[in-house]
Amino acid sequence: MNVETRAATTSRSSSIEIIPTGRQLGAEIRHVDLRHLDDAGFDALLRAFHTHSVLLVRGQALTDQDLIAFSRRFGDLDWAPVQENGRRFVDGLPEIYIVSNVKVNGEAIGSLGAGEAVWHTDMSYLDTPPIASALYALEIPPVGGNTSFCSMYAVYDALPLELKRRIADLKIKHDGTYNSGGFVRQGVTPTDDPRTSPGAIHPLVCTHPDSGRQMLYLGRRRNAYLVGLELAESEALLDELWAYVARPEFAWEHVWKVGDLVIWDNRCTMHRRDPFDDHARRIMHRTQIKGTNRPH
């Protein structure tokens, strides 16, 4: 069914309403309190997740424990990466990752600051990347800090047949040197040679384990390398593929409100964040659902 013409649907087993964005991905889930979601309601939400790849639930009032409990319904959770200062984010709750520019006594309470976060897939530099990420808004700036999501199903589908044939058997190294804010990861020695930088190698074209659909699996642009190609050839081909990611018809932009929760399928989407005024406060808490299979 065409994403432009899908109507709002209501689950027969609950009062949940699913409102597609009208874009290539994304849907808003209405009439739900994630703290009190029954099994039938969660089943409806999970089906929507597999259909739309990104779900938005507004007006939530979640504690960190609530966010963890909801996220665990999708699977086991990763512990949050160590932040730039070498410390964990929330004492006693290692599953919570804080995305924030706020400083207390001169020390950042979270990661990624106020700058742009470029297009990326979370932690694709691991052998088994996370299945999904959930991000919950506690404080937001008056303007800026919007998050955009891109369908890697749609990007792959749009590639010319000859280009699909060209990339069908290629593998790509996903760099582990830098995070999406451009900061060097804890314990990593920086390098800008894609052939020698640390990271996992995955197929460039993958099949989603739940939908069975093919998607382009790019991860992020910086230090990416197509294994076996000359560096110049790898760079040129990656630039050609990334030009499709930049096309607005494949993306949906979310403008945050306090109490928004967004959960996205990390396997078939990428996301980016707009910069915002560093004098404004932005505090988001994130969980990650642990990966169970290598991309293939």
C-alpha positions as CSV (number, residue, x, y, z in Angstrom):
1,M,0.0,0.0,0.0
2,N,1.4,3.4,-0.9
3,V,2.7,5.3,2.1
4,E,1.1,8.5,0.8
5,T,-2.4,7.1,0.9
6,R,-2.4,4.9,4.0
7,A,-5.1,6.0,6.4
8,A,-5.0,5.9,10.2
9,T,-5.6,2.5,11.5
10,T,-6.8,1.4,14.9
11,S,-5.8,-1.9,16.4
12,R,-8.7,-4.3,17.0
13,S,-7.1,-5.5,20.3
14,S,-6.6,-2.0,21.8
15,S,-7.4,1.6,21.4
16,I,-4.0,2.4,19.9
17,E,-4.2,4.6,16.8
18,I,-1.4,4.4,14.2
19,I,-1.0,7.6,12.1
20,P,1.6,7.2,9.3
21,T,3.7,10.3,8.5
22,G,3.0,10.1,4.8
23,R,6.7,9.8,4.2
24,Q,8.8,6.7,3.4
25,L,9.0,5.9,7.1
26,G,7.6,6.8,10.4
27,A,4.2,6.7,12.2
28,E,2.8,8.4,15.3
29,I,1.2,6.1,18.0
30,R,-1.7,7.7,19.8
31,H,-3.9,6.9,22.8
32,V,-1.2,5.0,24.7
33,D,0.6,5.3,28.0
34,L,3.8,3.3,27.6
35,R,3.9,2.7,31.4
36,H,0.6,0.7,31.2
37,L,0.8,-1.0,27.8
38,D,-0.9,-4.4,27.8
39,D,0.4,-7.3,25.7
40,A,-2.2,-6.7,22.9
41,G,-1.2,-3.1,22.8
42,F,2.4,-3.9,22.6
43,D,1.8,-6.5,19.8
44,A,0.1,-3.7,17.8
45,L,2.9,-1.3,18.5
46,L,5.5,-4.0,17.4
47,R,3.7,-4.6,14.1
48,A,3.7,-0.9,13.5
49,F,7.4,-0.8,14.3
50,H,8.1,-3.4,11.6
51,T,5.9,-1.7,9.1
52,H,7.0,2.0,9.6
53,S,10.6,1.6,11.0
54,V,10.2,4.7,13.3
55,L,7.5,5.3,15.9
56,L,6.7,8.5,17.7
57,V,4.7,8.5,21.0
58,R,3.9,11.9,22.4
59,G,2.9,13.1,25.8
60,Q,4.7,10.4,27.9
61,A,5.7,10.8,31.6
62,L,8.5,8.2,31.9
63,T,11.0,7.7,34.7
64,D,14.3,6.1,33.7
65,Q,13.0,2.8,35.1
66,D,9.8,3.2,32.9
67,L,12.0,3.8,29.8
68,I,14.1,0.7,30.6
69,A,11.0,-1.4,31.2
70,F,9.3,-0.4,28.0
71,S,12.5,-0.8,25.9
72,R,13.1,-4.3,27.4
73,R,9.9,-5.5,25.8
74,F,11.8,-5.3,22.4
75,G,14.7,-7.4,23.7
76,D,17.7,-7.3,26.0
77,L,19.4,-3.9,26.4
78,D,22.9,-2.7,25.8
79,W,24.8,-0.9,28.5
80,A,25.3,2.7,27.4
81,P,28.7,3.6,26.0
82,V,31.1,5.4,28.3
83,Q,30.9,9.1,27.8
84,E,33.8,11.3,26.7
85,N,35.0,12.0,30.3
86,G,35.3,8.2,30.9
87,R,32.3,7.9,33.2
88,R,28.9,6.3,33.1
89,F,25.8,8.5,32.9
90,V,23.3,7.4,35.5
91,D,24.5,5.7,38.7
92,G,22.8,2.3,39.0
93,L,21.2,2.4,35.6
94,P,23.9,1.5,33.1
95,E,21.2,1.1,30.3
96,I,20.6,4.9,30.2
97,Y,22.6,7.0,27.8
98,I,22.2,10.8,28.1
99,V,22.3,12.9,25.0
100,S,22.8,16.5,26.2
101,N,24.8,19.7,25.9
102,V,24.1,20.6,29.6
103,K,27.1,21.1,31.9
104,V,27.0,21.0,35.7
105,N,30.0,22.5,37.5
106,G,31.8,22.6,34.1
107,E,31.3,18.9,33.4
108,A,29.0,17.5,30.7
109,I,26.1,15.4,32.0
110,G,25.8,13.7,28.6
111,S,27.3,13.3,25.1
112,L,27.1,14.8,21.6
113,G,26.9,18.5,22.7
114,A,24.9,21.0,20.6
115,G,26.4,20.5,17.2
116,E,25.1,18.6,14.2
117,A,25.1,14.9,14.3
118,V,25.6,13.7,10.8
119,W,23.7,10.8,9.1
120,H,24.5,7.5,10.8
121,T,23.4,4.1,12.1
122,D,24.0,3.6,15.8
123,M,27.1,1.6,16.6
124,S,27.4,-0.1,13.2
125,Y,31.1,-0.4,13.9
126,L,30.3,-3.4,16.2
127,D,30.1,-7.0,14.8
128,T,26.5,-7.2,16.2
129,P,25.0,-3.6,16.1
130,P,21.9,-2.8,18.2
131,I,18.4,-3.7,16.9
132,A,16.8,-0.4,17.8
133,S,17.3,2.8,19.8
134,A,14.7,4.6,21.9
135,L,15.1,8.4,22.7
136,Y,13.0,10.2,25.2
137,A,12.8,14.1,25.5
138,L,13.1,15.6,28.9
139,E,14.2,19.2,27.9
140,I,14.4,20.7,24.4
141,P,15.6,24.0,23.0
142,P,13.1,26.5,21.6
143,V,14.4,25.9,18.1
144,G,16.8,23.4,16.5
145,G,17.9,19.9,17.5
146,N,15.4,18.3,15.2
147,T,16.0,14.6,14.3
148,S,15.6,13.3,10.8
149,F,15.3,9.7,9.8
150,C,16.0,8.1,6.5
151,S,14.6,4.8,5.1
152,M,17.4,2.6,3.8
153,Y,14.8,0.4,2.2
154,A,13.7,3.3,0.1
155,V,17.3,4.3,-0.7
156,Y,18.2,0.8,-1.9
157,D,14.9,0.6,-3.9
158,A,15.8,3.8,-5.7
159,L,19.2,2.7,-6.9
160,P,19.5,2.0,-10.7
161,L,19.7,-1.7,-11.5
162,E,23.2,-1.4,-12.8
163,L,24.4,0.2,-9.5
164,K,22.6,-2.6,-7.5
165,R,24.4,-5.2,-9.5
166,R,27.7,-3.4,-9.0
167,I,27.4,-3.3,-5.2
168,A,25.6,-6.6,-4.7
169,D,28.6,-8.5,-3.3
170,L,30.6,-5.7,-1.7
171,K,31.5,-5.4,1.9
172,I,31.9,-2.2,3.8
173,K,34.0,-1.4,6.9
174,H,32.2,0.7,9.4
175,D,34.6,3.0,11.2
176,G,34.8,2.9,15.0
177,T,37.1,5.9,15.5
178,Y,34.5,8.7,15.8
179,N,31.0,9.0,17.2
180,S,28.2,10.8,15.4
181,G,29.1,14.1,17.0
182,G,32.7,13.8,15.6
183,F,34.3,13.0,18.9
184,V,36.9,10.2,19.2
185,R,35.5,7.2,21.0
186,Q,36.8,6.3,24.4
187,G,40.1,4.3,24.2
188,V,40.5,4.7,20.5
189,T,43.6,6.2,18.8
190,P,42.3,8.4,16.0
191,T,43.2,7.8,12.4
192,D,41.7,9.1,9.1
193,D,42.9,6.3,6.9
194,P,39.8,4.2,6.1
195,R,41.9,1.1,5.3
196,T,43.5,0.9,8.7
197,S,40.9,2.5,11.1
198,P,39.2,0.1,13.5
199,G,35.7,-1.1,12.8
200,A,33.5,-4.1,11.7
201,I,33.0,-5.3,8.2
202,H,29.4,-5.9,7.0
203,P,27.7,-6.5,3.7
204,L,26.8,-3.3,1.9
205,V,23.4,-4.7,0.9
206,C,21.6,-6.5,3.8
207,T,18.3,-8.3,4.2
208,H,16.2,-7.3,7.2
209,P,15.6,-10.4,9.4
210,D,11.9,-9.5,10.2
211,S,10.7,-7.9,7.0
212,G,12.8,-9.9,4.5
213,R,13.4,-6.6,2.6
214,Q,16.8,-5.6,1.2
215,M,18.4,-2.4,2.3
216,L,21.6,-0.4,1.9
217,Y,23.7,-0.6,5.0
218,L,26.1,2.4,5.0
219,G,26.5,3.2,8.7
220,R,28.2,6.6,8.4
221,R,30.4,8.3,5.8
222,R,33.6,9.2,7.7
223,N,36.3,6.6,7.3
224,A,34.0,4.2,5.6
225,Y,35.8,1.8,3.2
226,L,34.6,-0.7,0.6
227,V,36.8,-3.7,1.2
228,G,39.0,-4.8,-1.7
229,L,38.7,-1.6,-3.8
230,E,41.4,1.0,-4.4
231,L,40.8,3.8,-1.9
232,A,39.9,6.3,-4.7
233,E,37.4,3.9,-6.2
234,S,35.9,3.2,-2.8
235,E,35.5,6.9,-2.1
236,A,33.9,7.6,-5.4
237,L,31.4,4.8,-5.1
238,L,30.5,5.7,-1.5
239,D,30.0,9.4,-2.6
240,E,27.6,8.1,-5.3
241,L,25.6,6.0,-2.8
242,W,25.5,8.8,-0.2
243,A,24.1,11.2,-2.7
244,Y,20.9,9.1,-2.5
245,V,20.8,9.4,1.3
246,A,20.8,13.2,1.0
247,R,17.6,13.2,-1.1
248,P,14.7,14.6,1.0
249,E,12.1,12.2,-0.4
250,F,13.6,9.3,1.6
251,A,13.5,11.1,5.0
252,W,11.1,12.3,7.7
253,E,12.0,15.1,10.2
254,H,10.8,15.1,13.7
255,V,10.4,18.4,15.7
256,W,10.7,17.4,19.4
257,K,8.3,18.2,22.3
258,V,8.9,17.4,25.9
259,G,7.5,13.9,26.6
260,D,8.1,12.6,23.1
261,L,9.5,9.1,22.8
262,V,10.9,8.0,19.4
263,I,12.0,4.4,18.8
264,W,13.7,3.5,15.5
265,D,14.8,0.3,13.8
266,N,18.5,0.7,13.7
267,R,19.0,-1.9,11.0
268,C,17.0,-0.2,8.2
269,T,17.2,3.5,9.0
270,M,19.8,6.2,9.5
271,H,19.3,9.4,11.5
272,R,20.8,12.8,11.9
273,R,20.4,15.8,14.2
274,D,20.3,19.5,13.5
275,P,22.6,21.8,15.6
276,F,21.1,24.1,18.1
277,D,22.1,27.1,20.4
278,D,24.5,25.8,23.0
279,H,23.1,28.3,25.5
280,A,19.8,26.4,25.3
281,R,19.3,23.2,27.2
282,R,18.6,19.8,25.6
283,I,18.4,16.6,27.7
284,M,17.4,13.3,26.1
285,H,17.6,9.8,27.6
286,R,18.3,6.9,25.3
287,T,18.2,3.1,25.5
288,Q,19.4,0.6,23.0
289,I,18.0,-2.9,22.2
290,K,20.9,-5.3,22.0
291,G,21.6,-6.9,18.6
292,T,21.1,-10.6,18.2
293,N,22.5,-11.2,14.7
294,R,25.2,-9.8,12.5
295,P,23.9,-7.9,9.5
296,H,23.7,-10.2,6.5
